[in-house]
C-alpha cells in the first residue's frame, strides 16, 4: 500500500482518478483481483482525498462507475464465453475460487452479486459466474449497481478516515512513526476482515 500511495501521490488528480478506476475495472472485468488490488487502490485514493490531491465525491463517483461497468463486462464475458471461460488455463488454476463463487450463487441467487462485491475472494469471479449461469441481466444489474455504489463510497470514505487519522498522528509523533502506525493499522484491519470472513463461511 505504501508504494502505491507514494506513486499515486506524485500524479495529478485526473491521472489518479484514471489509475484507481482502471484498477477497479480490471479487477472486476478481467479477473485481475488476485493481481491488481482494486480495494487497496480505492482506500489509497481516499487517503489522497484527505490530503487534497483528489476530491472525495468525484473519487467515489468514478470508483462506483468503474465497479459497476467492470462487473457488467465480467457478466457479459461469462454469458458469451461460458464453458470455454471456465475451462481456460487461467481459471483452472483458480478452480477453488471459481467453485466457491458458483456455490455462492447457488445458495444466495442474485443477492450473491451484492455479497460477492464485498469479499475479495469472490469479487473477480461472481459476475462471470452470473453471466455463465444465465442470470437475467436486469436482476444482475440491480444488485451489481447497489453493491458497486456502497462498496465504492464505503472504501473511499474508509481511506479518507485513514488519511485523517494519519495526519493527526503525524503531528503528534512525526512522519516516520505515523507511517508505520498507519500501515500496521491497515494490516490489522485486513487480517480482521479476512478472519471474520473465514469464520462466517467456515
N, C-alpha and C positions, 0 to 999 in steps of 0.2 A: 504493500500500500504506500509506504514512504516513497519508493522510487516513482510510482505513478503520480503521487501528489506533487513531487518536485518537478517532474516532467511537464505535467499539465499547468503548473504554476507559471511556467515560462511562456505559455501560449496566450494568444488573445482570446477574448470572450467568445467570438464566433467559432474559433477553432476548437475551444474546449467543448462547446455545445455539440459540434460535429463529431468530435472524437468520442465523447461519452455516449451520445445517441447511437453512433456506429457500433460501439462495443455491445450495447444493449440489444440492438437489432441483430447483430451477428450471433450473439448468444442464443437468441430465440429462433432465428430463421435458418441458421447454418450449422446447428448442433455444436457450437464452439463454447458451450457453457463450461466444459472441462478444460478450456484453454484461455478463453477471454473472460475475465471476471466482471461481468456486467454489473452485478450488485455492488461490488467494490468500487467500480468506476462511478456509479451514481453517488455513493457515500462520499467519495473524494470530491466529486462535483459540489456536493453540499458544503463541504469544508471550504472550498474555494468561494462559494457564495457568501459564506460568513466573512471571508477575507476581502470581499468586494470585487473579486475577479469576474464573477458572473452574477446574474440576477437569479434569486431562488425561484421566483414564479416562472420565469422562462425556462429555467433548468427543469423544473417539474413538468412543464408542458412538453418539452422536446423528449424527455425521457418516457413519459406516458405514451406519447405518439409512437416513439420507436418501439416500445414494448408491444403495443397493440399491432403495429404493422409487422413486426418480426414474428409474432405468433401467427398472424394471418398468412404470412409466407410459409411458415412451417406447416400450417394446416394444409395449404394448397399443395405443397411438396408431398405430404403424406397421402392426400387424396389422389394425386396423379400417379405417384411412383408406387405407393402401396407395397406389395411383396418385394419388388426389386430393391426398394429402400431398406427394408428390414433384412434383406439378405446381403447387403453390401458389406465389404470387409470392415469399413469404419464402424458400423453399428454392431457387427458380430463381436467386436472387441468390447462393446458396451452392452452385451446381451442381458446382463443382470439388471442394468438400469432400464433398458427397454421393456423387459418383462414386468418390472415393478411399475412402470408407467402404465402399461396395459392393465395391470391389476387394479391400479388406482382408478382408471376409467371404468372398469367393470363394477367396482364397488360403489363408486360415487357418481357415475354418469357425468352429465355436463358440468356439475359442480367441481369435478376433478380439474377442469381447466382453470378454475379460480384457485383451488387449493394448490395445484402444481406450480402456480406462479410464485408462491412464497417458499418453495422448497427447492434448493439448488440442485438436488439430485434429480428432480423431475422437470425443471423449468425448460430445458432444451428439448425434451422428448415428448411431453404430453401433447403439444399442438399437432405434431406429425402423427402421433397415435390417434388423435381425434379425427384427423382427416382420413387416415387409413381405415378407420372403423366406420366411415360414412356418417359421422355425426352431422346433423343439419347445420349448415353454416350460420344461419341466423341465431340458433341456440348457442353455438360456439362463440359467436361474436359478442353476445350479451355478457357471458361470463369472462371472456377474454378482455373486453373493454373495462369491466368492473375491476378485475384483478390488476390490469395494467395501470389504471389510474391510481388505485390505492397503493400498489407496490411502488410505483414511480414517485409519487408525492411523499410517501412514508419514508423511503430511503433517502430522498433529497433532504427532507427535514431532519432525519437522523444525522446525516452528515453535517448539516448546519449546526445542530446541537453539539456534535463532537467538536466542531470548529470553535464554537463559543466556549466550551469547557477548556479547550487547548489554549485559547487566548487568555482566559482568566488565570490558568495555571502558569502560563509563560510569564506573566507579570509578577508572579509570586516566587517562582523558583528558577527562572531562567529558561532559555530556549531549549537547551540540550536535554535537561531533565524533563521538561514538559513534553518534548517529542517522544522520549522513551515511555513516559507515562501514558500518553495518548495511544501509542502503538500497543502497549500491554493491555490497556482497557479495551481496545477494539478486538484484540485477540481473545480476551476473556469472554467478550460478548459473542463472538463467533463460536467459540467452544461451547458456551452455554446453549446457544441455539441448536447446534448440532446434536448435543446430548439430549436436549428436550425432544428434538425430532425423533431420535432413535428410541427414546422411551415411549413416545406416542405410537410409533409404528413397529414396536417390538412384537 
